[in-house]
Amino acid sequence: MKTVFLILLLGANQYLQAQAYLNTPLEILTFMEASPTQYEIEQLYGDIPKQKKPIIPHGTYIRVHDDKEYQQTYQAIESPQESEWKNKARDILNIEKPNYEKARNLYQKILKKNTQNAQIHTFIGETYYEQQQFQKALKWFQKAIELNPIDHLARWLSAEIYLQQGAIDSALTMITLAHIYNRNHPRLLKRMIEIYEQQQKHYYRNWSFAPKMYIYKDGDKVVVTADGIWLTYGMYKAVWNYDSDYQYIKDQQAVSDYMFYQEMEASLGTYMTYNALKNDDKRNYPSMNALGDSLDEERFEEFVMYEILLVNEPTLAYHTTPAFLERLVEYIASIRSKDYNNL
């Protein structure tokens, strides 16, 4: 194993020179051997345990309290009266000939109690959308997004309006942002792909970043169970999550965003292993090919955010800057437009 990682070290600088805190696979191996934490490596047979990909329910928002952020729903803070008005409005709209005005009056009662309820703004916009009063609908959707950037439904329906109005670029951007803000929503992703295809664009969903490895504790030992190149990824994850000495090293390097740097180190180290062994390991690793293109196009950070972090923690999109959101949209247009399963 050491021979393999010595080979990897030779090509490390071209990837790591711009990332001051990213350690090479050889450095990780050396650290594990010297660490008082005991590590054991197992060959993975079969599939890894399935992990549920979280979907953000509509009406979710981020609440800040004592400089900490909490995920909450508007439903949780509604009074019984407000909930009754909302349910009545939804019932009115779920019939063959809805009374949109009556439903809006009920929604407006809720807004008089809580003007910051972005979900209700979206629901009012939705009534205008159904009546094809698109300019009024957009006004309400824009307010909902202003109040709650992770309101994916407001962005989704805005995209549909732009599409009908012939504002194709705006429609593509808005539906992509809706997807980014709720990364794992299946119907939203399906609709985004449909809109892309209507405009002769492609989004390939036949691959994902899915490491074939998992880690568990056996007494005092940390066991990394992995197959192929994913052993490297498992080693990084093991030291980040189970070794206080490694965490101390990162503290001394002034690493602040542990989640992001962990995935940057682990995915880049795995790519280095893949690059060194691809002549011997003939299996197709589409995510590694995508990562390679991301490095070539200077989209590595976008790869980590979109392919790894947002899949596991979709509310992280709430914390992205407008500039980085734009980069994510460009990443999707570039990298996800290629079929890495059939290159």
C-alpha positions as a Markdown table, in Angstrom:
| # | Residue | x | y | z |
|---|---|---|---|---|
| 1 | Met | 0.0 | 0.0 | 0.0 |
| 2 | Lys | 2.8 | 2.4 | 0.8 |
| 3 | Thr | 4.2 | 2.1 | -2.7 |
| 4 | Val | 0.9 | 3.2 | -4.2 |
| 5 | Phe | 0.8 | 6.3 | -2.0 |
| 6 | Leu | 4.4 | 7.2 | -2.8 |
| 7 | Ile | 3.3 | 7.2 | -6.4 |
| 8 | Leu | 0.4 | 9.5 | -5.5 |
| 9 | Leu | 2.6 | 11.9 | -3.7 |
| 10 | Leu | 4.6 | 12.7 | -6.8 |
| 11 | Gly | 1.6 | 14.2 | -8.5 |
| 12 | Ala | 0.1 | 15.8 | -5.5 |
| 13 | Asn | 1.5 | 19.3 | -5.8 |
| 14 | Gln | -0.4 | 20.2 | -9.0 |
| 15 | Tyr | -3.7 | 19.7 | -7.1 |
| 16 | Leu | -2.7 | 20.8 | -3.6 |
| 17 | Gln | -0.5 | 23.8 | -4.1 |
| 18 | Ala | -3.6 | 26.1 | -4.0 |
| 19 | Gln | -5.1 | 24.4 | -1.0 |
| 20 | Ala | -2.9 | 25.1 | 2.0 |
| 21 | Tyr | -4.7 | 22.7 | 4.3 |
| 22 | Leu | -5.3 | 19.6 | 2.1 |
| 23 | Asn | -3.2 | 16.6 | 3.1 |
| 24 | Thr | -2.1 | 14.0 | 0.6 |
| 25 | Pro | -3.1 | 10.3 | 0.9 |
| 26 | Leu | 0.5 | 9.5 | 1.9 |
| 27 | Glu | 0.3 | 12.0 | 4.7 |
| 28 | Ile | -3.0 | 10.5 | 5.9 |
| 29 | Leu | -1.5 | 7.0 | 5.8 |
| 30 | Thr | 1.6 | 8.1 | 7.8 |
| 31 | Phe | -0.6 | 9.9 | 10.3 |
| 32 | Met | -2.8 | 6.7 | 10.8 |
| 33 | Glu | 0.3 | 4.6 | 11.4 |
| 34 | Ala | 1.6 | 7.0 | 14.0 |
| 35 | Ser | -1.7 | 7.7 | 15.7 |
| 36 | Pro | -2.6 | 6.2 | 19.1 |
| 37 | Thr | -6.0 | 5.5 | 17.5 |
| 38 | Gln | -6.1 | 1.9 | 16.2 |
| 39 | Tyr | -7.2 | 1.5 | 12.6 |
| 40 | Glu | -8.2 | -1.6 | 10.7 |
| 41 | Ile | -9.0 | -2.0 | 7.0 |
| 42 | Glu | -11.6 | -4.5 | 5.6 |
| 43 | Gln | -12.5 | -5.4 | 2.1 |
| 44 | Leu | -16.1 | -4.4 | 1.3 |
| 45 | Tyr | -18.3 | -7.2 | -0.1 |
| 46 | Gly | -21.7 | -6.3 | -1.3 |
| 47 | Asp | -23.4 | -2.9 | -1.0 |
| 48 | Ile | -22.9 | -0.3 | 1.6 |
| 49 | Pro | -25.8 | 0.6 | 4.0 |
| 50 | Lys | -28.2 | 2.9 | 2.3 |
| 51 | Gln | -28.4 | 6.5 | 3.5 |
| 52 | Lys | -31.5 | 8.5 | 3.2 |
| 53 | Lys | -31.1 | 11.7 | 1.2 |
| 54 | Pro | -33.0 | 14.5 | 3.0 |
| 55 | Ile | -35.7 | 16.5 | 1.1 |
| 56 | Ile | -36.6 | 19.9 | 2.5 |
| 57 | Pro | -40.4 | 20.2 | 3.1 |
| 58 | His | -42.0 | 23.3 | 1.7 |
| 59 | Gly | -42.4 | 25.8 | 4.5 |
| 60 | Thr | -38.9 | 25.1 | 6.0 |
| 61 | Tyr | -36.8 | 28.1 | 6.9 |
| 62 | Ile | -33.7 | 28.9 | 8.9 |
| 63 | Arg | -34.2 | 30.6 | 12.2 |
| 64 | Val | -31.2 | 32.4 | 13.9 |
| 65 | His | -31.1 | 32.4 | 17.7 |
| 66 | Asp | -28.1 | 33.3 | 19.9 |
| 67 | Asp | -25.9 | 33.3 | 16.8 |
| 68 | Lys | -26.9 | 29.7 | 16.0 |
| 69 | Glu | -29.1 | 28.6 | 13.1 |
| 70 | Tyr | -31.9 | 26.2 | 13.4 |
| 71 | Gln | -34.1 | 24.6 | 10.7 |
| 72 | Gln | -37.8 | 25.2 | 11.4 |
| 73 | Thr | -41.1 | 25.2 | 9.7 |
| 74 | Tyr | -43.7 | 27.9 | 9.5 |
| 75 | Gln | -46.3 | 25.3 | 10.5 |
| 76 | Ala | -44.6 | 24.9 | 13.9 |
| 77 | Ile | -45.1 | 28.5 | 14.8 |
| 78 | Glu | -48.7 | 28.9 | 13.5 |
| 79 | Ser | -51.4 | 29.5 | 16.0 |
| 80 | Pro | -54.4 | 27.1 | 15.9 |
| 81 | Gln | -56.4 | 29.9 | 14.2 |
| 82 | Glu | -53.8 | 30.4 | 11.5 |
| 83 | Ser | -53.6 | 26.7 | 10.9 |
| 84 | Glu | -57.4 | 26.6 | 10.5 |
| 85 | Trp | -57.3 | 29.4 | 8.0 |
| 86 | Lys | -54.6 | 27.8 | 6.0 |
| 87 | Asn | -56.3 | 24.4 | 5.9 |
| 88 | Lys | -59.6 | 26.0 | 4.9 |
| 89 | Ala | -57.8 | 27.8 | 2.0 |
| 90 | Arg | -56.1 | 24.6 | 0.9 |
| 91 | Asp | -59.5 | 22.8 | 0.9 |
| 92 | Ile | -61.1 | 25.6 | -1.1 |
| 93 | Leu | -58.3 | 25.2 | -3.7 |
| 94 | Asn | -58.5 | 21.5 | -3.9 |
| 95 | Ile | -61.9 | 21.4 | -5.7 |
| 96 | Glu | -62.8 | 21.4 | -9.4 |
| 97 | Lys | -63.7 | 25.1 | -9.5 |
| 98 | Pro | -61.6 | 26.9 | -6.8 |
| 99 | Asn | -62.7 | 30.2 | -5.3 |
| 100 | Tyr | -59.2 | 31.8 | -5.5 |
| 101 | Glu | -60.4 | 35.1 | -4.0 |
| 102 | Lys | -61.8 | 33.4 | -1.0 |
| 103 | Ala | -58.6 | 31.4 | -0.5 |
| 104 | Arg | -56.5 | 34.6 | -0.8 |
| 105 | Asn | -58.7 | 36.3 | 1.9 |
| 106 | Leu | -57.9 | 33.5 | 4.3 |
| 107 | Tyr | -54.2 | 33.7 | 3.5 |
| 108 | Gln | -54.2 | 37.4 | 4.0 |
| 109 | Lys | -55.7 | 36.9 | 7.5 |
| 110 | Ile | -52.5 | 34.8 | 8.3 |
| 111 | Leu | -50.2 | 37.5 | 6.9 |
| 112 | Lys | -51.9 | 40.1 | 9.2 |
| 113 | Lys | -50.7 | 37.9 | 12.1 |
| 114 | Asn | -47.3 | 37.2 | 10.6 |
| 115 | Thr | -46.0 | 39.3 | 7.7 |
| 116 | Gln | -42.8 | 37.2 | 7.6 |
| 117 | Asn | -44.5 | 33.9 | 6.7 |
| 118 | Ala | -42.9 | 33.2 | 3.3 |
| 119 | Gln | -44.9 | 30.1 | 2.7 |
| 120 | Ile | -48.1 | 32.1 | 2.7 |
| 121 | His | -46.7 | 34.5 | 0.2 |
| 122 | Thr | -45.9 | 31.6 | -2.0 |
| 123 | Phe | -49.4 | 30.1 | -1.6 |
| 124 | Ile | -50.9 | 33.5 | -2.6 |
| 125 | Gly | -48.6 | 33.7 | -5.6 |
| 126 | Glu | -49.7 | 30.1 | -6.5 |
| 127 | Thr | -53.3 | 31.2 | -6.7 |
| 128 | Tyr | -52.5 | 33.9 | -9.2 |
| 129 | Tyr | -50.3 | 31.5 | -11.1 |
| 130 | Glu | -53.3 | 29.1 | -11.4 |
| 131 | Gln | -55.3 | 32.0 | -12.8 |
| 132 | Gln | -52.5 | 32.8 | -15.2 |
| 133 | Gln | -52.1 | 36.3 | -13.6 |
| 134 | Phe | -48.4 | 35.9 | -13.9 |
| 135 | Gln | -47.1 | 39.4 | -13.0 |
| 136 | Lys | -49.1 | 39.3 | -9.8 |
| 137 | Ala | -47.8 | 35.8 | -9.1 |
| 138 | Leu | -44.2 | 36.8 | -9.7 |
| 139 | Lys | -44.6 | 39.7 | -7.2 |
| 140 | Trp | -45.6 | 37.3 | -4.4 |
| 141 | Phe | -43.0 | 34.7 | -5.3 |
| 142 | Gln | -40.3 | 37.4 | -5.2 |
| 143 | Lys | -41.4 | 38.5 | -1.8 |
| 144 | Ala | -41.4 | 34.8 | -0.6 |
| 145 | Ile | -37.8 | 34.3 | -1.9 |
| 146 | Glu | -36.7 | 37.6 | -0.2 |
| 147 | Leu | -38.1 | 36.3 | 3.1 |
| 148 | Asn | -36.9 | 32.8 | 2.7 |
| 149 | Pro | -34.3 | 32.0 | 0.1 |
| 150 | Ile | -34.7 | 28.2 | 0.4 |
| 151 | Asp | -38.4 | 28.4 | -0.7 |
| 152 | His | -37.9 | 26.1 | -3.7 |
| 153 | Leu | -41.6 | 26.2 | -4.7 |
| 154 | Ala | -41.5 | 30.0 | -5.2 |
| 155 | Arg | -38.4 | 29.6 | -7.4 |
| 156 | Trp | -39.9 | 26.6 | -9.3 |
| 157 | Leu | -43.2 | 28.4 | -10.2 |
| 158 | Ser | -41.3 | 31.6 | -11.1 |
| 159 | Ala | -39.3 | 29.5 | -13.6 |
| 160 | Glu | -42.5 | 28.1 | -15.1 |
| 161 | Ile | -43.7 | 31.7 | -15.6 |
| 162 | Tyr | -40.5 | 32.8 | -17.2 |
| 163 | Leu | -40.7 | 29.8 | -19.5 |
| 164 | Gln | -44.2 | 30.7 | -20.6 |
| 165 | Gln | -43.1 | 34.3 | -21.2 |
| 166 | Gly | -40.2 | 33.2 | -23.4 |
| 167 | Ala | -37.6 | 34.4 | -20.9 |
| 168 | Ile | -35.6 | 31.2 | -21.4 |
| 169 | Asp | -32.4 | 32.2 | -19.7 |
| 170 | Ser | -34.3 | 33.4 | -16.6 |
| 171 | Ala | -36.3 | 30.2 | -16.6 |
| 172 | Leu | -33.2 | 28.0 | -16.7 |
| 173 | Thr | -31.5 | 29.9 | -14.0 |
| 174 | Met | -34.5 | 30.0 | -11.7 |
| 175 | Ile | -35.3 | 26.3 | -12.0 |
| 176 | Thr | -31.7 | 25.4 | -11.4 |
| 177 | Leu | -31.6 | 27.6 | -8.3 |
| 178 | Ala | -34.8 | 25.9 | -7.1 |
| 179 | His | -33.0 | 22.6 | -7.5 |
| 180 | Ile | -29.9 | 23.7 | -5.7 |
| 181 | Tyr | -32.0 | 24.9 | -2.8 |
| 182 | Asn | -33.6 | 21.5 | -2.5 |
| 183 | Arg | -31.0 | 19.2 | -4.0 |
| 184 | Asn | -32.7 | 15.9 | -3.5 |
| 185 | His | -36.3 | 16.8 | -4.4 |
| 186 | Pro | -37.2 | 14.2 | -7.1 |
| 187 | Arg | -40.1 | 15.9 | -8.9 |
| 188 | Leu | -38.2 | 19.2 | -9.0 |
| 189 | Leu | -35.2 | 17.5 | -10.5 |
| 190 | Lys | -37.3 | 15.7 | -13.1 |
| 191 | Arg | -39.0 | 19.0 | -14.1 |
| 192 | Met | -35.6 | 20.7 | -14.3 |
| 193 | Ile | -34.4 | 18.0 | -16.7 |
| 194 | Glu | -37.5 | 18.4 | -18.8 |
| 195 | Ile | -37.0 | 22.1 | -19.1 |
| 196 | Tyr | -33.4 | 21.6 | -20.0 |
| 197 | Glu | -34.3 | 19.1 | -22.7 |
| 198 | Gln | -36.9 | 21.5 | -24.2 |
| 199 | Gln | -34.0 | 23.9 | -24.7 |
| 200 | Gln | -31.6 | 21.3 | -26.2 |
| 201 | Lys | -29.6 | 21.1 | -22.9 |
| 202 | His | -28.8 | 18.0 | -20.9 |
| 203 | Tyr | -28.6 | 17.0 | -17.3 |
| 204 | Tyr | -27.3 | 13.4 | -16.7 |
| 205 | Arg | -28.5 | 11.9 | -13.5 |
| 206 | Asn | -27.1 | 8.4 | -14.1 |
| 207 | Trp | -24.2 | 8.9 | -11.8 |
| 208 | Ser | -23.5 | 10.3 | -8.3 |
| 209 | Phe | -20.7 | 10.6 | -5.9 |
| 210 | Ala | -21.3 | 7.4 | -4.0 |
| 211 | Pro | -18.2 | 6.1 | -2.1 |
| 212 | Lys | -18.3 | 2.3 | -1.7 |
| 213 | Met | -17.1 | 2.4 | 1.9 |
| 214 | Tyr | -18.4 | 2.8 | 5.5 |
| 215 | Ile | -16.7 | 3.2 | 8.9 |
| 216 | Tyr | -17.6 | 1.7 | 12.2 |
| 217 | Lys | -16.1 | 1.3 | 15.7 |
| 218 | Asp | -15.1 | -2.2 | 17.0 |
| 219 | Gly | -14.2 | -1.6 | 20.6 |
| 220 | Asp | -11.3 | 0.8 | 20.5 |
| 221 | Lys | -10.6 | 0.2 | 16.8 |
| 222 | Val | -11.8 | 2.3 | 13.9 |
| 223 | Val | -12.6 | -0.1 | 11.0 |
| 224 | Val | -12.7 | 1.2 | 7.4 |
| 225 | Thr | -14.6 | -1.1 | 5.1 |
| 226 | Ala | -14.1 | -0.2 | 1.5 |
| 227 | Asp | -13.7 | -1.4 | -2.1 |
| 228 | Gly | -11.2 | -0.1 | -4.6 |
| 229 | Ile | -10.2 | 3.5 | -4.7 |
| 230 | Trp | -12.8 | 4.3 | -2.0 |
| 231 | Leu | -10.4 | 3.0 | 0.7 |
| 232 | Thr | -8.7 | 6.4 | 0.3 |
| 233 | Tyr | -11.9 | 8.3 | 0.9 |
| 234 | Gly | -12.6 | 6.1 | 3.9 |
| 235 | Met | -9.2 | 6.8 | 5.4 |
| 236 | Tyr | -9.8 | 10.5 | 5.3 |
| 237 | Lys | -13.2 | 10.2 | 6.8 |
| 238 | Ala | -11.9 | 8.0 | 9.5 |
| 239 | Val | -9.2 | 10.4 | 10.7 |
| 240 | Trp | -11.5 | 13.4 | 10.4 |
| 241 | Asn | -14.4 | 11.9 | 12.4 |
| 242 | Tyr | -12.6 | 9.6 | 14.9 |
| 243 | Asp | -9.2 | 11.0 | 15.6 |
| 244 | Ser | -9.0 | 13.9 | 18.0 |
| 245 | Asp | -5.3 | 14.4 | 17.2 |
| 246 | Tyr | -6.1 | 15.0 | 13.5 |
| 247 | Gln | -8.8 | 17.5 | 14.5 |
| 248 | Tyr | -6.2 | 19.2 | 16.7 |
| 249 | Ile | -3.9 | 19.5 | 13.7 |
| 250 | Lys | -6.7 | 21.2 | 11.7 |
| 251 | Asp | -7.3 | 23.6 | 14.5 |
| 252 | Gln | -3.7 | 24.6 | 14.4 |
| 253 | Gln | -4.0 | 25.2 | 10.7 |
| 254 | Ala | -6.9 | 27.6 | 11.4 |
| 255 | Val | -9.3 | 25.6 | 9.4 |
| 256 | Ser | -12.7 | 27.0 | 10.0 |
| 257 | Asp | -15.1 | 25.2 | 7.7 |
| 258 | Tyr | -14.5 | 21.6 | 8.8 |
| 259 | Met | -17.3 | 20.1 | 6.7 |
| 260 | Phe | -16.0 | 21.7 | 3.5 |
| 261 | Tyr | -12.3 | 21.0 | 4.0 |
| 262 | Gln | -13.0 | 17.4 | 5.1 |
| 263 | Glu | -14.8 | 16.7 | 1.8 |
| 264 | Met | -12.2 | 18.6 | -0.2 |
| 265 | Glu | -9.4 | 16.5 | 1.2 |
| 266 | Ala | -11.2 | 13.2 | 1.0 |
| 267 | Ser | -12.5 | 13.6 | -2.6 |
| 268 | Leu | -9.2 | 15.0 | -3.9 |
| 269 | Gly | -7.2 | 12.3 | -2.2 |
| 270 | Thr | -9.5 | 9.7 | -3.7 |
| 271 | Tyr | -9.1 | 11.3 | -7.2 |
| 272 | Met | -5.3 | 11.1 | -6.8 |
| 273 | Thr | -5.7 | 7.3 | -6.0 |
| 274 | Tyr | -7.9 | 6.9 | -9.0 |
| 275 | Asn | -5.5 | 8.7 | -11.3 |
| 276 | Ala | -2.6 | 6.6 | -10.1 |
| 277 | Leu | -4.5 | 3.3 | -10.4 |
| 278 | Lys | -6.8 | 3.7 | -13.4 |
| 279 | Asn | -4.5 | 1.7 | -15.7 |
| 280 | Asp | -4.8 | -1.3 | -13.3 |
| 281 | Asp | -8.4 | -0.8 | -12.1 |
| 282 | Lys | -10.5 | -0.8 | -15.2 |
| 283 | Arg | -13.9 | -0.2 | -13.5 |
| 284 | Asn | -15.8 | 2.9 | -14.5 |
| 285 | Tyr | -15.7 | 5.7 | -11.9 |
| 286 | Pro | -17.9 | 8.4 | -13.4 |
| 287 | Ser | -17.8 | 10.6 | -10.4 |
| 288 | Met | -14.0 | 10.6 | -10.6 |
| 289 | Asn | -14.0 | 11.5 | -14.3 |
| 290 | Ala | -16.4 | 14.4 | -13.4 |
| 291 | Leu | -14.1 | 15.5 | -10.6 |
| 292 | Gly | -11.2 | 15.4 | -13.0 |
| 293 | Asp | -13.0 | 17.7 | -15.4 |
| 294 | Ser | -14.0 | 19.9 | -12.5 |
| 295 | Leu | -10.3 | 20.3 | -11.6 |
| 296 | Asp | -9.4 | 21.1 | -15.2 |
| 297 | Glu | -12.2 | 23.8 | -15.3 |
| 298 | Glu | -11.4 | 25.1 | -11.8 |
| 299 | Arg | -14.8 | 24.0 | -10.5 |
| 300 | Phe | -13.5 | 21.8 | -7.7 |
| 301 | Glu | -15.2 | 23.7 | -4.9 |
| 302 | Glu | -18.5 | 23.6 | -6.8 |
| 303 | Phe | -18.1 | 19.8 | -7.3 |
| 304 | Val | -17.7 | 19.4 | -3.5 |
| 305 | Met | -20.6 | 21.5 | -2.7 |
| 306 | Tyr | -23.1 | 20.2 | -5.3 |
| 307 | Glu | -22.1 | 16.5 | -5.5 |
| 308 | Ile | -21.3 | 15.9 | -1.8 |
| 309 | Leu | -22.4 | 18.5 | 0.7 |
| 310 | Leu | -25.8 | 19.5 | -0.7 |
| 311 | Val | -26.7 | 15.8 | -1.1 |
| 312 | Asn | -26.2 | 15.2 | 2.6 |
| 313 | Glu | -27.1 | 18.7 | 4.0 |
| 314 | Pro | -29.3 | 20.5 | 1.5 |
| 315 | Thr | -30.0 | 23.4 | 3.8 |
| 316 | Leu | -26.3 | 24.4 | 3.3 |
| 317 | Ala | -27.5 | 26.1 | 0.1 |
| 318 | Tyr | -29.0 | 28.8 | 2.4 |
| 319 | His | -25.5 | 29.9 | 3.3 |
| 320 | Thr | -24.1 | 30.3 | -0.2 |
| 321 | Thr | -23.3 | 33.7 | -1.6 |
| 322 | Pro | -25.0 | 34.9 | -4.8 |
| 323 | Ala | -21.6 | 34.7 | -6.5 |
| 324 | Phe | -21.1 | 31.1 | -5.5 |
| 325 | Leu | -24.7 | 30.2 | -6.4 |
| 326 | Glu | -23.9 | 31.5 | -9.9 |
| 327 | Arg | -20.9 | 29.3 | -10.0 |
| 328 | Leu | -23.0 | 26.3 | -9.0 |
| 329 | Val | -25.4 | 27.1 | -11.9 |
| 330 | Glu | -22.5 | 27.2 | -14.3 |
| 331 | Tyr | -21.1 | 24.0 | -12.8 |
| 332 | Ile | -24.3 | 22.1 | -13.5 |
| 333 | Ala | -24.5 | 23.5 | -17.0 |
| 334 | Ser | -20.9 | 22.3 | -17.7 |
| 335 | Ile | -20.2 | 19.1 | -15.7 |
| 336 | Arg | -23.7 | 17.6 | -15.5 |
| 337 | Ser | -24.2 | 18.0 | -19.2 |
| 338 | Lys | -21.8 | 15.2 | -19.8 |
| 339 | Asp | -22.6 | 11.5 | -19.6 |
| 340 | Tyr | -19.7 | 10.2 | -17.6 |
| 341 | Asn | -21.2 | 6.7 | -17.6 |
| 342 | Asn | -20.6 | 6.4 | -21.3 |
| 343 | Leu | -17.5 | 8.4 | -22.1 |
